Amino acid sequence: MISLDARYHSYLHTDKCFLIDGRCERVIGYGWTDDDGAYIDGYYVLTNNYKLFYNLKEQFLRKEEWRGGRVVEGSSLEN
């Protein structure tokens, strides 16, 4: 299992950021996803403006625009 704390905790307390569309996005949270409620199928990383979704193989799945706790618009690799 991926250790999210080992991978992303340092982003919470430093100037590290994700570079998304040419902008520095600060990480403000992360956690597990379970689309069917039965088992963990991936994880998310929350930045100031986006919620990024990954599978358990650490492959990027999609990003959703995020503003103050609500999803504004989504995009995925399939689009």
C-alpha positions in Angstrom: 0.0 0.0 0.0 1.2 3.5 -0.8 2.2 5.6 2.2 0.5 8.9 1.4 2.1 10.6 4.4 5.6 9.6 3.2 4.8 10.9 -0.3 2.9 14.1 0.4 3.2 15.2 4.0 6.2 17.4 3.3 4.1 19.3 0.7 1.9 20.6 3.5 4.7 22.3 5.5 7.1 23.6 2.8 7.1 25.7 -0.4 6.9 22.5 -2.5 4.1 22.6 -5.0 2.6 20.8 -8.0 3.1 22.7 -11.3 -0.3 22.6 -13.0 -0.9 24.5 -16.2 2.1 26.7 -15.4 1.0 27.6 -11.9 2.4 26.5 -8.6 -0.4 24.7 -6.7 0.1 24.2 -3.0 -1.0 20.9 -1.6 -3.6 21.4 1.2 -4.7 17.7 1.7 -4.8 14.2 0.5 -6.7 11.0 1.2 -8.0 7.7 -0.1 -10.9 7.1 -2.6 -13.4 4.2 -2.6 -15.8 4.7 -5.4 -17.9 1.6 -4.5 -17.5 1.9 -0.7 -16.2 -1.6 -0.4 -12.4 -1.2 -0.9 -9.8 1.5 -1.5 -9.3 2.0 -5.2 -7.0 5.0 -5.3 -6.2 8.4 -3.7 -6.6 12.1 -4.2 -4.4 15.1 -3.7 -6.1 18.4 -3.0 -4.5 21.7 -4.0 -5.7 25.3 -3.8 -7.6 24.9 -7.1 -7.8 21.2 -8.0 -8.6 17.8 -6.7 -6.2 15.3 -8.5 -7.2 11.6 -8.6 -4.7 8.7 -8.9 -5.2 4.9 -8.9 -3.2 2.5 -6.6 -0.5 2.2 -9.3 0.1 5.9 -8.8 -1.2 6.7 -12.3 -3.0 10.0 -12.8 -6.6 9.6 -13.6 -8.3 13.0 -13.7 -8.4 16.4 -12.2 -11.4 18.4 -11.0 -11.4 22.1 -10.5 -12.0 22.8 -6.9 -13.1 26.0 -5.2 -13.6 26.1 -1.4 -15.0 22.6 -1.0 -17.0 22.2 -4.2 -16.1 20.7 -7.6 -16.5 23.3 -10.4 -15.6 21.3 -13.5 -13.9 18.0 -14.2 -11.4 16.8 -16.8 -9.8 13.4 -17.4 -7.2 11.7 -19.5 -10.0 10.4 -21.7 -11.1 13.8 -22.8 
